[in-house]
Amino acid sequence: MTTGRLTLALPIAAMSFVVVASNILVHFPIGDWLTWGAFTFPFAFLVTDLSNRAFGPARAAKVVFVGFVVGILMSAVFSDWVPFEAPNILSQVAILTAVASGTAFLSGQLLDIAIFQRLRNGVWWKAPLVSSALASAVDTVIFFFLLFGVFFPEWGLVWYQYALGDYGVKAVMALSLLFPYRLLMGFFAPQLFVDKTPVS
């Protein structure tokens, strides 16, 4: 039991870090189409997919739920933070960012686990690529609709415009993160990638 907990500690810590970092960076737009959070959040799907492949869907869900709780609680404290200034702890912006993030995060990550599980027996790249691409779309729409469209329309940010730009980056990231996914799983579980094609 202790070994299992220690094994999951790293992905849970990584998931929590990604959630908090993304919830801070989403408040820093890049033009009218992107926020800096688009470059960090795809790593959440990498953590989920690696956990799913290594430990199975039940433990991957545990990583998602525990990382979700830790990440959201920390986001409520730190997401309304400007570098080199004290964070606005439990401000309206921080709390509503955490709510939008939590709703989108759980929806997207649980969908990712379900899709990955259905595709896990195919070629190695199919499950992480398809699950991340589809789940990212759901996560992105929910998050930006809630944050910019429902909670803070007075900011004047067009939610679907940012969602489109954000998803474009996430789609590219989903493709580029196949390399570290393959590298890490090849290191921790090389037997998963052995060619099982019968020799004629």
C-alpha positions as CSV (number, residue, x, y, z in Angstrom):
1,M,0.0,0.0,0.0
2,T,2.8,2.4,0.9
3,T,4.6,1.6,-2.3
4,G,1.4,2.3,-4.3
5,R,1.0,5.7,-2.6
6,L,4.6,6.6,-3.2
7,T,4.2,5.5,-6.9
8,L,1.2,7.8,-7.4
9,A,2.8,10.7,-5.4
10,L,4.8,12.0,-8.4
11,P,1.9,12.1,-11.0
12,I,-0.3,13.7,-8.3
13,A,2.3,16.4,-7.6
14,A,2.8,16.9,-11.3
15,M,-0.9,17.2,-11.9
16,S,-1.3,19.7,-9.1
17,F,1.5,21.8,-10.4
18,V,0.2,21.9,-13.9
19,V,-3.3,22.9,-12.7
20,V,-2.0,25.8,-10.5
21,A,0.4,27.1,-13.1
22,S,-2.2,27.0,-15.9
23,N,-4.8,28.8,-13.7
24,I,-2.2,31.6,-13.1
25,L,-1.1,31.8,-16.7
26,V,-4.6,31.9,-18.2
27,H,-4.9,35.5,-16.9
28,F,-2.1,36.6,-19.2
29,P,-3.4,36.9,-22.8
30,I,-1.2,36.7,-25.8
31,G,-2.9,38.9,-28.3
32,D,-6.6,38.2,-28.9
33,W,-6.5,34.5,-29.4
34,L,-4.3,32.9,-26.7
35,T,-3.3,32.9,-23.1
36,W,0.0,31.5,-21.7
37,G,-2.0,28.7,-20.0
38,A,-2.4,27.0,-23.4
39,F,1.2,26.0,-23.3
40,T,1.1,24.4,-19.8
41,F,-2.3,22.7,-19.5
42,P,-1.6,20.0,-22.1
43,F,0.8,18.5,-19.7
44,A,-2.1,17.5,-17.5
45,F,-3.2,15.1,-20.3
46,L,0.3,13.7,-20.5
47,V,0.2,13.0,-16.8
48,T,-3.2,11.4,-17.0
49,D,-2.3,9.2,-20.1
50,L,1.0,8.1,-18.6
51,S,-0.8,7.2,-15.3
52,N,-3.5,5.3,-17.3
53,R,-1.0,3.4,-19.3
54,A,1.2,2.6,-16.3
55,F,-1.3,2.0,-13.5
56,G,-4.7,1.5,-15.3
57,P,-7.8,3.6,-15.4
58,A,-8.8,3.3,-11.7
59,R,-5.4,4.7,-10.5
60,A,-5.4,7.3,-13.2
61,A,-8.8,8.5,-12.0
62,K,-7.3,8.7,-8.5
63,V,-4.4,10.8,-9.8
64,V,-7.0,13.1,-11.5
65,F,-9.2,13.5,-8.3
66,V,-6.4,14.0,-5.8
67,G,-4.5,16.3,-8.2
68,F,-7.8,18.1,-8.8
69,V,-8.5,18.8,-5.1
70,V,-4.9,19.9,-4.4
71,G,-4.7,22.0,-7.6
72,I,-8.1,23.7,-7.1
73,L,-7.4,24.6,-3.5
74,M,-4.1,26.0,-4.4
75,S,-5.6,27.8,-7.4
76,A,-8.1,29.5,-5.1
77,V,-5.2,31.0,-3.3
78,F,-2.7,31.7,-6.1
79,S,-4.5,32.0,-9.4
80,D,-5.2,35.7,-8.9
81,W,-1.4,36.4,-8.6
82,V,0.8,38.9,-10.3
83,P,4.6,38.0,-10.2
84,F,6.5,39.9,-7.5
85,E,3.3,40.9,-5.7
86,A,1.4,39.3,-2.9
87,P,-1.4,37.0,-4.1
88,N,-5.0,38.1,-3.7
89,I,-5.9,35.1,-1.6
90,L,-9.5,33.8,-2.1
91,S,-10.4,36.8,-4.2
92,Q,-13.4,36.6,-6.5
93,V,-11.2,36.1,-9.5
94,A,-9.2,33.3,-7.8
95,I,-12.3,31.4,-6.6
96,L,-14.2,31.7,-9.9
97,T,-11.1,30.7,-11.8
98,A,-10.9,27.6,-9.6
99,V,-14.6,26.8,-10.2
100,A,-14.3,27.1,-14.0
101,S,-11.0,25.2,-14.0
102,G,-12.4,22.5,-11.7
103,T,-15.5,21.9,-13.8
104,A,-13.6,21.8,-17.1
105,F,-10.7,19.8,-15.6
106,L,-12.9,16.9,-14.2
107,S,-15.0,16.8,-17.4
108,G,-11.9,16.7,-19.7
109,Q,-9.7,14.4,-17.6
110,L,-12.4,11.8,-17.0
111,L,-13.3,11.8,-20.7
112,D,-9.6,11.4,-21.5
113,I,-9.4,8.3,-19.3
114,A,-12.6,6.8,-20.8
115,I,-11.4,7.3,-24.4
116,F,-7.8,6.2,-23.6
117,Q,-9.2,3.0,-22.1
118,R,-11.2,2.1,-25.2
119,L,-8.1,2.6,-27.4
120,R,-5.4,1.4,-25.2
121,N,-4.9,-1.9,-27.1
122,G,-4.3,-0.3,-30.4
123,V,-1.0,1.2,-31.7
124,W,0.8,3.0,-28.9
125,W,0.2,6.6,-30.2
126,K,-3.5,6.3,-30.9
127,A,-4.9,6.3,-27.3
128,P,-2.9,9.3,-26.0
129,L,-3.3,11.4,-29.2
130,V,-7.1,10.8,-29.7
131,S,-8.0,11.0,-26.0
132,S,-6.0,14.2,-25.5
133,A,-7.3,15.9,-28.6
134,L,-11.0,15.2,-27.9
135,A,-10.8,15.8,-24.1
136,S,-8.9,19.0,-24.6
137,A,-11.7,20.3,-26.9
138,V,-14.3,19.7,-24.1
139,D,-12.1,21.1,-21.4
140,T,-11.3,24.2,-23.4
141,V,-15.0,25.0,-24.3
142,I,-16.2,24.6,-20.7
143,F,-13.4,26.6,-19.2
144,F,-13.4,29.6,-21.4
145,F,-17.2,29.7,-21.6
146,L,-17.5,29.8,-17.8
147,L,-14.6,32.1,-17.1
148,F,-14.9,34.7,-19.8
149,G,-18.6,34.2,-20.9
150,V,-20.4,33.6,-17.6
151,F,-18.2,34.8,-14.7
152,F,-16.4,37.8,-16.1
153,P,-18.1,39.1,-19.3
154,E,-17.1,42.6,-18.2
155,W,-13.5,41.8,-19.1
156,G,-14.6,42.1,-22.7
157,L,-12.8,38.9,-23.8
158,V,-14.5,36.9,-26.5
159,W,-14.6,33.4,-24.9
160,Y,-14.9,31.4,-28.1
161,Q,-12.1,33.3,-29.8
162,Y,-9.7,32.5,-26.9
163,A,-11.1,28.9,-26.8
164,L,-10.3,28.4,-30.5
165,G,-6.8,29.8,-30.2
166,D,-6.2,27.9,-27.0
167,Y,-7.3,24.6,-28.6
168,G,-5.1,25.2,-31.6
169,V,-2.1,25.2,-29.4
170,K,-3.4,22.2,-27.3
171,A,-3.8,20.2,-30.5
172,V,-0.2,20.9,-31.6
173,M,0.9,20.1,-28.0
174,A,-1.0,16.8,-28.0
175,L,1.0,15.8,-31.1
176,S,4.4,17.0,-29.8
177,L,3.9,15.4,-26.4
178,L,3.8,12.0,-28.0
179,F,7.6,11.9,-28.0
180,P,7.9,12.3,-24.2
181,Y,5.0,9.9,-23.7
182,R,6.7,7.3,-25.8
183,L,10.1,8.0,-24.2
184,L,8.8,7.7,-20.6
185,M,6.7,4.7,-21.2
186,G,9.5,3.0,-23.1
187,F,11.7,3.6,-20.0
188,F,9.2,2.5,-17.3
189,A,7.4,-0.2,-19.2
190,P,9.3,-1.3,-22.3
191,Q,7.3,-4.5,-22.6
192,L,4.2,-2.4,-23.6
193,F,5.9,-1.5,-26.9
194,V,7.2,-4.9,-27.9
195,D,6.1,-5.7,-31.4
196,K,3.6,-8.6,-30.9
197,T,3.0,-9.2,-34.6
198,P,3.3,-12.9,-35.3
199,V,6.3,-13.9,-37.4
200,S,5.2,-15.8,-40.5
